Amino acid sequence: MNRSFRIVLIKPSHYDDEGYVIRWLRSSIPSNTLACLYTIAEEVKTSGRLGPEVDLAIDVYDEINQRIPVQKIIRQLTADNVSGVICFAGVQSNQYPRAIDLARPFRAAGLPVMIGGFHVSGCLSMLKTVPEDLTSAMDEGITLVAGEVEVRFGDLLEDALHGRLKPLYNFLDDLPSLEGQPMPILPVEAVSRNVGRVTTFDAGRGCPFECSFCTIINVQGRKSRWRTADDVEAIIRENYKRGLNCYFITDDDFARNRNWEAILDRIILLRERDKIRVSLLIQVDTACHRLPRFIEKAAQAGCKKVFIGLESVNRETLKETGKKQNNVEEYRAMLQAWRKVHAVTYAGYIIGFPNDTYESVMRDVEVLKQELPLDLVEFFVLTPLPGSEDHQILVNEGAWLDPDMNKYDSEHPCTTHSKMSHEEWMRAYRDAWKSFYTFEHIETIFRRRMADGEKKVGKMISQMIWFRGSMFVEGVHPLQAGIFRRKHRSERRSSFPKEGRLVFAWRRAREIGSSLFGMAALYWKLYRLSKKVERDPSSKTYRDRALTPPAGKSLSLKVLPTVSVGATSSETDIQKVPSQSS
């Protein structure tokens, strides 16, 4: 008699500052780990290695856009002649508390649970002793998995099937080759819950650089491992059959993927010869423009957006944190090269390096606005993430680290700063967003787009709504944002009181009304601003310092006066969600 074995793959979200799970009707960032595990599980199913009498079923849940039906899953896996395993995939440090909270009812029902991802892998790769939050999870019967499981997942599933899961599996010293590995593919219904039906694939893993705040180099290694052009073609063709063509390539630095040119050439061939539409978002370093043909081929392959890790405009800061590959003098030339191919440029900027002060941060923001032709900037709080050298050093020194992993989301200070108090650090973070996304500067960004030869700037409206609206209307970082926030009264962290039905209903009504009104007002303001710029003949000949080609090969960033965001900022233009304290 056949028996059913269910693999339940869950990507957990994390809690907001009020203790509620962050979840949306439509989310922005798909999970590549979830996609990888799904196809690896499918391969195990096809191979039949669990035995001819085992019917294997695979369920996929991404909590950022789905509510996890805990009781339904328990009923399914405890039914007659059914067994299974719950796998929490790609769990980052800020998602770890939520993963543990979700795991507990499954463990109480006697179900096997595995947790993998960067938090587990990062801790085990860099720390001399296993931290208490990992040991307590194992004490509760949760299995922890460190490293990548492309060639190990079948073994893990066999152990789960036969009830012999170990407390810990550590594969960090056995990183697999990616050539010929299963394609990262998600079911269409899962991708459809992402804005724009964006899906993912990793063309490679690993990074050769030595940034002290980075976890990639210590978890995925510093040696480039990559998929072949044939692998990437297979991914694109399979998704094309299912009506999917928008991709986020999750390589931490695609420009350092040693196979980048062969991959881009193959995508270009698919676009031009086979008329397969492809749109790409990639992540690169600030030296990518030095690679002959890289930017041009990326554009030909369908790269519409590019994320660049600037991190800082302070040369000494970059040197001290190991980001020696960032040459500040070349920032403008690099960004102008991307603008020539009409790519939207995103930049990551970190606040809280040792020499940062409130005044220096605000000065840096003015450099970003006036000196560099950036379309969008994402600000982050420097966070000692488990798995990074920064975290390792602080642990070894016995420095204070916030014990709440939920705060390790690059939006909250998690340790002390030598020159800023916690409050001043957060003020610098918030005011950086306010300063960059004033309507005055948004108008400048629109004018730069027109000067680059674009007939309209309408496509930038949605980007500005996403970034300004996320921070100032929804109150979340754009990387955690989505369309229409969903909350459930029962899904509040146990350290917060559960609200009464009427109190919760009134709070949600106010939040939804404020969000809808704020987003509508923001759209109308941006729409009028875009029309003003488009109708102004001088927009086509607009020039400023950021659009001026640097003299020679270097750029000398001028020192700007300290800027403070206070009563003179555009705070009156910012719509905020009402206080969520009951």
ZAGUVEX-946132 format. One line per 2 residues: number of its first residue (from 1); their letters; for each residue x, y, z of C-alpha. Coordinates in pm, 1 decimal, always signed. Layout:
<nodes>
NUM) A) X/Y/Z; ...
</nodes>
This chain:
<nodes>
1) MN) +0.0/+0.0/+0.0; +141.4/+338.7/-104.4
3) RS) +207.3/+603.0/+156.1; +208.2/+979.2/+102.2
5) FR) +504.8/+1194.5/+201.9; +459.6/+1572.7/+191.1
7) IV) +743.8/+1822.5/+169.9; +625.0/+2161.1/+296.0
9) LI) +859.7/+2442.0/+188.9; +810.2/+2766.8/+381.1
11) KP) +988.5/+3099.3/+341.9; +908.7/+3290.4/+664.3
13) SH) +859.8/+3665.2/+687.6; +948.2/+3866.9/+998.5
15) YD) +775.8/+4092.3/+1249.8; +736.7/+4468.5/+1221.6
17) DE) +803.3/+4703.9/+1513.2; +449.1/+4646.1/+1643.1
19) GY) +494.7/+4269.9/+1644.7; +282.6/+4187.7/+1339.6
21) VI) +399.3/+3966.2/+1054.3; +489.6/+4165.7/+743.8
23) RW) +274.5/+4025.9/+464.9; +122.8/+4167.6/+144.5
25) LR) -138.3/+4085.3/-114.8; +146.6/+4114.1/-368.3
27) SS) +513.0/+4120.0/-267.4; +821.4/+4251.8/-442.3
29) IP) +1115.2/+4017.6/-384.1; +1072.0/+3648.7/-472.2
31) SN) +1268.9/+3382.6/-287.6; +1533.4/+3213.9/-501.1
33) TL) +1606.8/+2963.1/-223.0; +1242.3/+2855.2/-231.8
35) AC) +1267.6/+2811.5/-610.4; +1588.8/+2607.3/-580.6
37) LY) +1447.0/+2376.7/-312.8; +1124.6/+2325.3/-505.8
39) TI) +1302.8/+2196.1/-814.8; +1550.5/+1992.2/-610.3
41) AE) +1250.3/+1829.1/-438.9; +1089.5/+1771.7/-779.4
43) EV) +1407.0/+1594.6/-892.4; +1395.5/+1369.7/-585.0
45) KT) +1033.3/+1293.0/-668.6; +1114.1/+1208.9/-1030.1
47) SG) +1408.8/+990.0/-931.7; +1192.6/+773.9/-706.5
49) RL) +1474.1/+744.7/-453.0; +1232.9/+748.9/-160.2
51) GP) +1088.2/+420.2/-284.4; +817.2/+309.4/-528.0
53) EV) +561.4/+290.6/-247.9; +605.0/+660.2/-155.4
55) DL) +389.4/+925.1/-324.6; +576.4/+1251.7/-282.1
57) AI) +386.8/+1583.2/-275.0; +543.7/+1931.0/-255.4
59) DV) +377.4/+2240.5/-109.0; +527.4/+2590.2/-138.7
61) YD) +450.6/+2886.3/+88.8; +608.5/+3232.9/+89.1
63) EI) +484.0/+3412.5/+399.6; +559.6/+3755.8/+257.8
65) NQ) +253.2/+3706.3/+33.4; +69.9/+3410.0/+190.7
67) RI) -67.3/+3328.9/+530.6; +81.4/+3000.5/+650.3
69) PV) -210.4/+2760.3/+721.5; -46.8/+2595.3/+1021.5
71) QK) -343.8/+2386.9/+1133.6; -421.5/+2272.7/+778.3
73) II) -61.0/+2156.9/+733.4; -74.0/+1969.4/+1064.2
75) RQ) -396.4/+1792.3/+960.7; -247.4/+1698.7/+623.1
77) LT) +72.3/+1554.6/+769.3; -95.8/+1367.5/+1054.2
79) AD) -365.8/+1201.1/+842.3; -372.8/+823.5/+803.6
81) NV) -90.8/+682.6/+591.0; +64.8/+1029.5/+552.2
83) SG) +392.7/+1166.8/+680.4; +609.0/+1459.7/+584.2
85) VI) +858.8/+1727.5/+681.4; +840.2/+2105.2/+715.9
87) CF) +1139.9/+2287.4/+567.3; +1197.3/+2655.1/+646.5
89) AG) +1398.5/+2781.7/+349.7; +1649.4/+3064.9/+320.2
91) VQ) +1589.8/+3192.2/+673.5; +1777.4/+3516.5/+732.4
93) SN) +1868.7/+3639.8/+1080.4; +1572.6/+3878.7/+1098.6
95) QY) +1338.5/+3594.5/+993.5; +1473.9/+3341.3/+1241.8
97) PR) +1244.9/+3436.8/+1537.2; +940.5/+3406.6/+1311.5
99) AI) +1061.6/+3069.9/+1179.6; +1097.0/+2940.5/+1536.9
101) DL) +747.6/+3065.2/+1627.8; +601.8/+2888.5/+1323.6
103) AR) +800.5/+2572.1/+1393.2; +674.5/+2523.9/+1749.2
105) PF) +316.6/+2411.9/+1673.6; +452.3/+2169.8/+1414.5
107) RA) +691.5/+2023.9/+1669.3; +411.0/+2007.8/+1926.8
109) AG) +220.8/+1791.1/+1676.3; +522.4/+1561.5/+1647.9
111) LP) +619.3/+1669.0/+1296.3; +982.3/+1690.2/+1180.7
113) VM) +1105.9/+2043.5/+1110.3; +1422.5/+2165.8/+937.2
115) IG) +1554.1/+2523.6/+929.2; +1823.9/+2633.5/+685.4
117) GF) +1946.2/+2962.8/+545.5; +2188.8/+3241.0/+615.6
119) HV) +2134.1/+3271.1/+990.3; +2218.5/+2910.5/+1066.1
121) SG) +2494.9/+2897.8/+804.8; +2641.6/+3233.1/+906.4
123) CL) +2661.1/+3147.2/+1275.4; +2822.4/+2810.0/+1213.5
125) SM) +3069.0/+2946.7/+958.6; +3211.4/+3223.8/+1178.7
127) LK) +3152.4/+3155.6/+1548.0; +3360.3/+2933.2/+1777.8
129) TV) +3056.2/+2824.9/+1977.8; +2702.7/+2762.8/+1861.8
131) PE) +2482.7/+3053.1/+1982.3; +2202.0/+2995.4/+2228.2
133) DL) +1920.6/+3058.7/+1978.9; +2047.3/+2767.1/+1766.5
135) TS) +2106.9/+2528.7/+2057.4; +1761.1/+2600.6/+2200.2
137) AM) +1606.3/+2521.7/+1862.3; +1784.9/+2186.1/+1855.0
139) DE) +1671.4/+2123.9/+2214.0; +1314.2/+2165.7/+2087.6
141) GI) +1373.4/+1895.3/+1828.3; +1426.6/+2126.2/+1531.3
143) TL) +1688.9/+2014.3/+1279.7; +1929.4/+2283.4/+1160.8
145) VA) +2091.1/+2270.7/+816.9; +2396.9/+2479.0/+723.9
147) GE) +2525.4/+2517.1/+370.4; +2379.0/+2430.2/+31.0
149) VE) +2177.4/+2112.7/-28.0; +2171.5/+2065.0/-406.2
151) VR) +2337.3/+1723.0/-372.3; +2218.4/+1653.1/-16.2
153) FG) +1845.3/+1717.1/-12.4; +1756.9/+1361.3/-106.9
155) DL) +1958.2/+1234.3/+191.7; +1778.9/+1476.8/+423.0
157) LE) +1438.1/+1368.6/+294.0; +1526.7/+1001.2/+339.5
159) DA) +1626.5/+1071.6/+699.4; +1300.0/+1259.3/+755.4
161) LH) +1096.6/+979.9/+596.3; +1253.2/+716.0/+820.2
163) GR) +1248.5/+929.4/+1136.7; +1624.0/+961.3/+1176.1
165) LK) +1686.7/+1333.1/+1131.0; +1991.4/+1456.5/+1319.2
167) PL) +1988.6/+1781.5/+1521.5; +2242.5/+1941.0/+1286.1
169) YN) +2371.7/+1896.9/+931.3; +2671.6/+2106.8/+830.6
171) FL) +2756.8/+2115.5/+458.4; +2953.1/+2441.3/+462.6
173) DD) +3275.6/+2268.2/+361.3; +3110.6/+2093.5/+67.4
175) LP) +2981.2/+2369.6/-161.5; +2840.9/+2211.4/-478.6
177) SL) +2912.7/+2303.6/-838.0; +2610.5/+2470.7/-999.0
179) EG) +2664.4/+2326.7/-1345.9; +2378.6/+2097.1/-1439.0
181) QP) +2198.9/+2143.9/-1108.0; +1815.2/+2161.6/-1103.0
183) MP) +1672.7/+2486.5/-1233.5; +1533.5/+2733.1/-975.3
185) IL) +1169.1/+2726.9/-1087.5; +859.0/+2811.3/-884.3
187) PV) +499.7/+2716.2/-968.8; +325.1/+2988.4/-1169.8
189) EA) +69.6/+3045.0/-894.9; +352.3/+3126.4/-653.1
191) VS) +520.1/+3368.6/-897.0; +183.4/+3533.1/-964.4
193) RN) +182.1/+3661.3/-607.8; +486.0/+3877.3/-686.8
195) VG) +442.9/+4226.7/-830.7; +499.6/+4208.3/-1206.9
197) RV) +523.0/+3826.8/-1189.4; +894.9/+3859.1/-1126.2
199) TT) +1084.2/+3535.2/-1075.6; +1448.8/+3457.7/-1002.8
201) FD) +1751.2/+3252.4/-1078.6; +2105.8/+3252.1/-949.1
203) AG) +2353.5/+3249.0/-1236.6; +2632.6/+3203.4/-985.2
205) RG) +2726.9/+3206.2/-619.2; +3025.4/+3335.0/-427.1
207) CP) +3207.1/+3668.2/-426.5; +3583.4/+3737.2/-446.6
209) FE) +3579.9/+4056.9/-239.9; +3642.7/+4099.1/+134.6
211) CS) +3377.3/+4339.2/+269.0; +3371.5/+4301.7/+647.0
213) FC) +2994.3/+4350.9/+671.2; +2911.7/+4083.6/+411.2
215) TI) +2785.0/+3732.1/+486.1; +2796.8/+3603.5/+126.2
217) IN) +3172.9/+3546.8/+125.0; +3162.8/+3336.2/+441.1
219) VQ) +2854.0/+3130.4/+354.7; +2870.5/+3089.8/-23.8
221) GR) +3246.4/+3127.6/-47.7; +3484.7/+3358.7/-231.1
223) KS) +3526.1/+3133.5/-531.0; +3292.4/+3196.3/-822.0
225) RW) +3062.7/+2903.6/-898.8; +2828.5/+2943.2/-1191.4
227) RT) +2559.2/+2789.7/-1404.8; +2640.8/+2734.0/-1769.5
229) AD) +2479.5/+2923.3/-2056.3; +2287.7/+2600.9/-2132.1
231) DV) +2154.1/+2597.3/-1774.4; +2035.4/+2958.5/-1801.0
233) EA) +1876.6/+2896.6/-2139.9; +1683.9/+2602.9/-1995.9
235) II) +1555.8/+2821.7/-1710.1; +1442.7/+3096.4/-1948.0
237) RE) +1277.6/+2855.7/-2192.4; +1089.9/+2673.3/-1916.7
239) NY) +959.0/+2997.2/-1769.5; +875.3/+3132.2/-2115.9
241) KR) +643.1/+2834.9/-2171.1; +460.9/+2937.3/-1855.7
243) GL) +435.3/+3304.9/-1950.6; +714.1/+3434.0/-1725.1
245) NC) +987.8/+3665.2/-1854.7; +1092.4/+3905.4/-1577.2
247) YF) +1394.1/+3798.2/-1371.3; +1588.4/+3910.0/-1069.1
249) IT) +1932.7/+3749.4/-1105.7; +2023.4/+3697.8/-741.4
251) DD) +2403.3/+3682.2/-779.3; +2542.8/+3916.4/-516.4
253) DF) +2769.9/+4054.3/-791.4; +2686.7/+3930.6/-1140.5
255) AR) +2984.6/+4118.3/-1285.7; +3215.7/+3884.0/-1090.4
257) NR) +3046.1/+3571.3/-1223.7; +3326.9/+3428.7/-1435.3
259) NW) +3071.4/+3303.2/-1687.5; +2888.9/+3636.4/-1728.7
261) EA) +2971.9/+3688.9/-2095.3; +2863.0/+3344.2/-2213.7
263) IL) +2539.5/+3379.4/-2014.6; +2463.4/+3725.8/-2153.6
265) DR) +2548.7/+3615.5/-2508.4; +2302.8/+3327.4/-2478.4
267) II) +2025.4/+3552.2/-2346.0; +2091.0/+3799.1/-2629.3
269) LL) +2060.4/+3510.9/-2876.9; +1730.0/+3401.6/-2724.7
271) RE) +1596.6/+3755.7/-2748.9; +1713.9/+3829.5/-3101.3
273) RD) +1687.8/+3492.0/-3273.3; +1399.3/+3326.8/-3090.0
275) KI) +1213.6/+3647.2/-2995.4; +1190.9/+3538.1/-2631.1
277) RV) +1123.3/+3845.5/-2426.7; +1348.5/+3880.6/-2123.0
279) SL) +1371.3/+4159.5/-1865.3; +1649.2/+4156.3/-1605.1
281) LI) +1738.3/+4317.4/-1273.9; +2099.3/+4248.8/-1177.1
283) QV) +2335.7/+4338.2/-891.7; +2688.0/+4457.5/-970.9
285) DT) +2987.9/+4630.2/-815.8; +3113.1/+4981.0/-886.8
287) AC) +3396.7/+4857.9/-1110.4; +3171.6/+4672.4/-1356.2
289) HR) +3212.5/+4943.4/-1620.9; +3577.9/+4851.3/-1652.0
291) LP) +3483.6/+4510.0/-1793.4; +3489.1/+4543.1/-2173.2
293) RF) +3139.6/+4499.0/-2322.8; +2974.6/+4415.6/-1987.1
295) IE) +2728.4/+4704.7/-1965.1; +2648.8/+4698.6/-2336.7
297) KA) +2579.9/+4324.7/-2335.2; +2376.4/+4345.7/-2015.6
299) AQ) +2153.4/+4602.4/-2186.1; +2122.8/+4387.3/-2499.4
301) AG) +2022.1/+4094.7/-2279.3; +1733.6/+4296.4/-2135.6
303) CK) +1880.4/+4455.7/-1824.2; +1634.8/+4732.3/-1736.7
305) KV) +1741.7/+4789.8/-1376.3; +2074.4/+4756.7/-1199.0
307) FI) +2152.4/+4759.5/-827.3; +2498.7/+4891.8/-737.0
309) GL) +2655.5/+4862.3/-393.3; +2805.5/+5209.7/-348.5
311) ES) +2789.0/+5173.5/+32.7; +2972.5/+5503.9/+95.0
313) VN) +3135.8/+5805.0/-71.1; +3403.8/+5814.3/+199.5
315) RE) +3729.6/+5666.0/+72.6; +3867.3/+5585.4/+419.1
317) TL) +3544.7/+5414.2/+523.0; +3551.1/+5192.1/+215.5
319) KE) +3913.1/+5101.5/+279.9; +3854.6/+5018.6/+647.0
321) TG) +3558.7/+4790.2/+570.9; +3744.2/+4590.6/+306.4
323) KK) +3551.6/+4736.3/+12.4; +3870.6/+4830.6/-166.9
325) QN) +3714.8/+4765.8/-508.4; +3498.8/+5078.4/-473.2
327) NV) +3680.3/+5372.3/-632.6; +3480.9/+5682.3/-538.6
329) EE) +3639.9/+5885.7/-818.1; +3484.1/+5651.3/-1075.9
331) YR) +3128.7/+5649.1/-942.1; +3000.1/+5914.0/-1180.4
333) AM) +3158.8/+5760.7/-1489.9; +3018.5/+5420.3/-1396.5
335) LQ) +2666.7/+5553.4/-1341.8; +2676.1/+5753.2/-1664.7
337) AW) +2773.5/+5436.0/-1851.4; +2458.4/+5266.0/-1723.2
339) RK) +2247.5/+5568.6/-1811.4; +2370.6/+5553.4/-2170.2
341) VH) +2193.3/+5219.3/-2207.6; +1882.5/+5361.5/-2032.1
343) AV) +1902.2/+5134.4/-1727.2; +1740.8/+5252.8/-1404.0
345) TY) +2016.0/+5276.9/-1142.2; +1964.0/+5175.7/-779.8
347) AG) +2234.1/+5226.1/-519.3; +2276.1/+5077.2/-174.9
349) YI) +2408.1/+5316.6/+88.7; +2504.7/+5213.3/+441.7
351) IG) +2470.8/+5441.1/+744.6; +2664.3/+5372.7/+1063.8
353) FP) +3024.8/+5314.0/+965.2; +3264.7/+5393.9/+1254.6
355) ND) +3345.6/+5747.2/+1135.9; +2987.4/+5841.1/+1046.7
357) TY) +2813.7/+6123.4/+1230.5; +2471.8/+6272.5/+1169.2
359) ES) +2635.7/+6568.6/+994.9; +2861.4/+6354.2/+776.4
361) VM) +2569.1/+6134.2/+668.9; +2362.2/+6433.3/+562.7
363) RD) +2664.5/+6572.5/+379.0; +2702.3/+6239.8/+197.6
365) VE) +2336.8/+6245.9/+93.2; +2395.3/+6583.3/-70.7
367) VL) +2686.8/+6430.5/-260.7; +2457.0/+6152.5/-381.4
369) KQ) +2199.4/+6408.5/-493.7; +2424.8/+6666.7/-656.1
371) EL) +2728.0/+6474.0/-776.9; +2595.6/+6138.4/-895.6
373) PL) +2322.7/+6065.1/-1154.8; +2136.6/+5813.3/-941.0
375) DL) +1771.0/+5732.0/-993.3; +1708.9/+5556.7/-662.8
377) VE) +1896.8/+5501.6/-337.7; +1824.9/+5240.6/-72.5
379) FF) +1960.9/+5338.8/+268.1; +2056.6/+5072.1/+520.9
381) VL) +2170.3/+5071.9/+882.1; +2508.6/+4902.5/+917.6
383) TP) +2421.1/+4571.2/+1080.4; +2664.1/+4310.9/+1221.6
385) LP) +2489.4/+4017.5/+1057.0; +2577.6/+3669.4/+1182.2
387) GS) +2811.5/+3529.9/+920.2; +2997.4/+3856.1/+868.6
389) ED) +3346.0/+3944.4/+991.9; +3195.5/+4245.7/+1174.6
391) HQ) +2972.6/+4016.2/+1378.6; +3254.9/+3773.7/+1449.2
393) IL) +3481.0/+4051.0/+1580.4; +3211.2/+4196.6/+1807.0
395) VN) +3128.4/+3853.0/+1949.6; +3494.8/+3778.9/+2016.7
397) EG) +3536.5/+4118.2/+2185.7; +3231.3/+4065.3/+2403.9
399) AW) +3068.4/+4381.0/+2265.8; +2699.3/+4449.1/+2318.8
401) LD) +2480.4/+4301.6/+2046.1; +2102.5/+4325.4/+2046.0
403) PD) +1975.3/+3977.0/+2141.7; +1659.2/+4017.3/+1929.9
405) MN) +1738.7/+3873.3/+1586.1; +1417.6/+4024.8/+1449.1
407) KY) +1596.5/+4362.0/+1448.9; +1880.5/+4240.9/+1226.0
409) DS) +1700.9/+4369.1/+915.4; +1942.7/+4654.5/+828.4
411) EH) +1685.0/+4905.1/+953.2; +1768.9/+4903.9/+1324.8
413) PC) +2096.4/+4965.6/+1509.7; +2196.3/+4634.8/+1668.8
415) TT) +2513.1/+4743.4/+1845.9; +2663.0/+5063.2/+1985.4
417) HS) +2824.4/+5333.9/+1772.5; +3130.6/+5531.0/+1879.7
419) KM) +3004.4/+5867.6/+1753.8; +2625.2/+5843.1/+1748.5
421) SH) +2367.9/+5743.9/+2006.6; +2102.4/+5492.6/+1906.1
423) EE) +1854.2/+5778.3/+1861.7; +2092.9/+5989.9/+1652.5
425) WM) +2179.1/+5689.6/+1435.4; +1810.8/+5631.6/+1362.4
427) RA) +1759.0/+6003.1/+1297.4; +2041.1/+5998.1/+1042.3
429) YR) +1880.7/+5695.3/+875.9; +1533.3/+5849.1/+859.8
431) DA) +1655.4/+6192.3/+752.7; +1867.1/+6042.7/+474.5
433) WK) +1548.6/+5904.2/+319.4; +1367.0/+6234.7/+368.4
435) SF) +1648.9/+6435.3/+212.4; +1696.1/+6219.7/-96.5
437) YT) +1326.4/+6173.7/-173.6; +1211.7/+6535.4/-152.7
439) FE) +983.3/+6634.8/-439.8; +1244.4/+6889.1/-541.6
441) HI) +1504.4/+6617.4/-593.5; +1253.6/+6382.4/-757.8
443) ET) +1191.5/+6658.6/-1012.0; +1568.5/+6673.2/-1073.4
445) IF) +1573.4/+6296.6/-1132.6; +1287.9/+6332.1/-1381.3
447) RR) +1472.6/+6610.3/-1565.2; +1788.2/+6398.9/-1586.0
449) RM) +1584.9/+6120.6/-1744.5; +1446.6/+6359.8/-2006.7
451) AD) +1797.7/+6491.6/-2073.3; +1907.0/+6131.4/-2140.1
453) GE) +1671.0/+6126.3/-2437.2; +1362.6/+5964.9/-2288.3
455) KK) +1033.6/+6101.6/-2417.5; +844.0/+6041.6/-2095.2
457) VG) +931.0/+5980.1/-1732.6; +616.8/+5786.3/-1649.7
459) KM) +807.9/+5466.1/-1575.1; +984.1/+5647.5/-1292.6
461) IS) +653.7/+5733.2/-1123.9; +597.1/+5373.4/-1015.2
463) QM) +954.4/+5353.8/-884.6; +913.0/+5672.5/-680.4
465) IW) +576.7/+5557.5/-546.7; +740.9/+5234.2/-438.0
467) FR) +1037.6/+5395.5/-264.0; +884.2/+5711.5/-118.5
469) GS) +551.0/+5545.4/-51.3; +705.4/+5245.2/+121.2
471) MF) +900.9/+5457.5/+366.9; +665.6/+5749.0/+423.3
473) VE) +320.2/+5593.8/+375.9; +357.8/+5227.4/+470.4
475) GV) +651.9/+5278.0/+706.1; +860.5/+4985.6/+576.5
477) HP) +1182.1/+4957.0/+377.0; +1117.2/+4926.1/-0.4
479) LQ) +1279.0/+4581.0/-1.7; +1011.4/+4464.0/+242.1
481) AG) +724.7/+4643.4/+73.9; +439.1/+4517.9/-139.4
483) IF) +88.6/+4601.2/-253.9; -176.7/+4619.4/+17.8
485) RR) -53.7/+4522.6/+362.6; -233.5/+4225.1/+516.3
487) KH) -250.7/+4165.5/+890.3; -415.9/+3902.3/+1105.3
489) RS) -495.4/+3962.5/+1468.5; -368.6/+3620.6/+1578.5
491) ER) -28.9/+3661.8/+1410.3; +131.3/+3891.3/+1661.9
493) RS) +458.9/+3812.4/+1831.8; +411.3/+3658.7/+2173.9
495) SF) +603.2/+3941.8/+2342.8; +319.5/+4179.1/+2242.0
497) PK) -34.2/+4166.4/+2384.3; -305.4/+4024.7/+2162.1
499) EG) -547.5/+4300.2/+2069.2; -922.0/+4278.3/+2106.0
501) RL) -1129.9/+4236.7/+1793.2; -1277.2/+4586.7/+1798.5
503) VF) -945.2/+4755.0/+1878.1; -771.7/+4563.6/+1599.5
505) AW) -1053.4/+4630.4/+1349.2; -1047.6/+5005.2/+1422.7
507) RR) -667.6/+5015.7/+1391.6; -676.5/+4834.2/+1055.7
509) AR) -951.7/+5059.2/+922.0; -741.6/+5366.1/+1004.4
511) EI) -426.0/+5211.0/+858.6; -595.0/+5106.6/+533.8
513) GS) -761.3/+5445.4/+492.7; -435.4/+5628.2/+560.2
515) SL) -245.4/+5404.7/+318.6; -496.3/+5441.4/+35.4
517) FG) -520.4/+5817.1/+79.9; -143.3/+5858.0/+114.2
519) MA) -64.9/+5653.0/-196.8; -333.2/+5828.8/-402.9
521) AL) -204.2/+6171.0/-295.8; +153.2/+6067.3/-372.3
523) YW) +58.4/+5937.9/-717.7; -125.6/+6259.3/-802.8
525) KL) +168.2/+6473.3/-688.1; +418.9/+6266.3/-889.1
527) YR) +194.1/+6256.6/-1193.9; +164.4/+6635.9/-1200.8
529) LS) +538.0/+6665.9/-1145.7; +610.3/+6432.0/-1437.4
531) KK) +380.4/+6625.7/-1669.9; +543.5/+6952.4/-1568.5
533) VE) +885.1/+6814.0/-1658.6; +768.8/+6651.1/-1982.9
535) RD) +603.8/+6973.5/-2104.4; +903.5/+7190.4/-2024.8
537) PS) +1119.2/+7222.8/-2343.3; +1426.1/+7297.9/-2131.2
539) SK) +1411.4/+6946.0/-1982.0; +1565.1/+6798.6/-2296.6
541) TY) +1870.9/+7019.6/-2261.2; +1889.0/+7000.9/-1881.4
543) RD) +2239.5/+6973.9/-1739.5; +2381.0/+6961.7/-1389.9
545) RA) +2700.9/+6847.2/-1226.0; +2590.0/+6483.5/-1208.1
547) LT) +2536.9/+6469.3/-1585.7; +2869.1/+6635.2/-1663.1
549) PP) +3129.4/+6382.7/-1781.1; +3418.3/+6367.0/-1533.2
551) AG) +3745.5/+6520.1/-1651.4; +3988.6/+6246.4/-1744.9
553) KS) +3941.6/+5917.1/-1563.6; +3880.3/+6053.8/-1216.3
555) LS) +3615.8/+6250.0/-1034.8; +3686.3/+6474.9/-741.2
557) LK) +3375.4/+6486.3/-522.7; +3347.2/+6836.0/-388.0
559) VL) +3299.7/+6889.4/-14.7; +2951.6/+7015.2/+54.8
561) PT) +2825.2/+7202.9/+358.9; +2653.5/+7013.2/+634.8
563) VS) +2282.1/+6975.4/+569.9; +2033.3/+6908.1/+846.4
565) VG) +1683.1/+6787.5/+777.9; +1446.0/+6954.1/+1015.9
567) AT) +1175.8/+7214.0/+986.7; +1295.5/+7305.3/+637.3
569) SS) +1254.5/+6953.1/+502.6; +951.0/+6839.4/+311.8
571) ET) +802.9/+6667.0/+614.7; +473.8/+6840.7/+550.6
573) DI) +453.9/+6651.3/+221.6; +503.3/+6313.5/+390.2
575) QK) +194.6/+6103.1/+460.1; +249.1/+5872.2/+757.2
577) VP) +50.4/+5585.0/+897.8; -105.0/+5684.1/+1232.0
579) SQ) +55.5/+5558.0/+1547.6; -12.9/+5188.0/+1587.3
581) SS) -18.6/+5192.7/+1965.1; -363.2/+5098.3/+2086.7
</nodes>
